[in-house]
Each structure stands twice: as structure tokens, then as C-alpha cells.
Amino acid sequence: MLVRRERTEDERAIAAVHNDAFAAADGQGAAEARLVDLLRAGGALVRALSLVAQVDGEVGADIVGHVAVSRAELGGRPSLGLGPLGVLPRWQRRGVGSALMHAVLAAADALDAPEVVLLGDPRYYQRFGFRLAVPLGVEPPDPAWAAHFQIRTLSAWTGQQLGPFRYAAAFDLV
């Protein structure tokens, strides 16, 4: 498996990953696939942090997972929001999601980002160093999210990054 930055020609495969990983019961495309497209179109997707997991398949290389990071704000200054993270169902529980998470966090750290924020299951994300954000003074966009709103502090974190967190505008559209 290779984890690399997404390329323009990967966009269809990325949408397929999210549509399969988050299949909607009504047969419509998954909100996560629409979100990635909206982030890309609105310029909020951080291209250096939009990563795919690729494996050699029977017909060349296949995209089996994707993680997106977008521009956000924390206390009125630039921050990063992680999500969605999607893996094709037949590739889940095989280390693809973990590989994507480790790679994207290392890349964000290398870019001197102080933190990465996400909304997700604490039992899953704690293995990557995420912890609840509210005790650190980072407020979720919706107070009801507090039990799942998490932060991963990175090398540039000073503890002074406090206040309300705001995702890219595309999150409000899905």
C-alpha cells in the first residue's frame, strides 16, 4: 500500500470510496463524497493533506481509502479540520485508515500546523493521540458535539490556541 497526495485524476475514485464507505440508505450519494467535492471547489481542501491509500490491483493501482483536511479557524486564526476519512468496506480493518491517519498527522506536523480537529468516535481516534477538545479550551461549533469533538495537538502547539472552532463553509452545506 502506498499513501500519497491525491491527484486530479483520483477525484472519481475518491468519490467512490466515500460513497461506498458511507453508503446512504436512500441510494443517494454519501454526504462525505459531496463534502470533499465542495471543499475542493471552494478552495478549502488543503491539497498537501488530501491523501489517498493506493494498492496494486488487477487493473493497475486502485484507490482504497482517502482522508481530507480542510482549512478552518480556531479562535479567529487558521487551523485544520480533518474529515472525512473513508475506506472501501472490503479494505476496512486492514490498516488502511490507520496508515492514512498516521500519514496525514505527520504531514500536518511537518507543515507546522499546531493542531488538527475532528468530530468522531473517541474510542477510534484516541489511538492517534486525539483527545476531547473542550477541556483544552477549544469550543465545538455545536455544544452538543462536545463528547465527540476532538483535537490532536502537534509540535507547534503552544497551548494558547483557544476559543471557538469553525469548519470550512462547505461543512454547512452538507
PELIN-V897515 format. One line per field, one symbol per residue. phi: phi as a letter, one per 20 degrees, with the letter a starting at -180 (. if undefined). psi: psi as a letter, one per 20 degrees, with the letter a starting at -180 (. if undefined). A space follows every 10 residues. Layout:
phi: ???
psi: ???
This chain:
phi: .ddbffcgfe gfffffgfff fcgefenfff gfffffffff femefegfcd dddccfdfcn ddedbbcdcc fbcclncgbc depedccggf dfmcnfffff ffffffffff emffbcdbda fgffeffdnf bgegfendef gcgfegfcec cdfdgefdne ecofdcfggg ffed
psi: ppprqqrgii gghgghghhg hlpphjirqq hhggggghgg hijipohiko qqppqpahmb pppirqpqpr qaqokjrqap ppqroqppgi iqkjiggggg ggghgggggh jkphrpqroa ohhgihijjq rphghjjopq hohiihiioq qoqahjpiii nraqpprqhh hii.
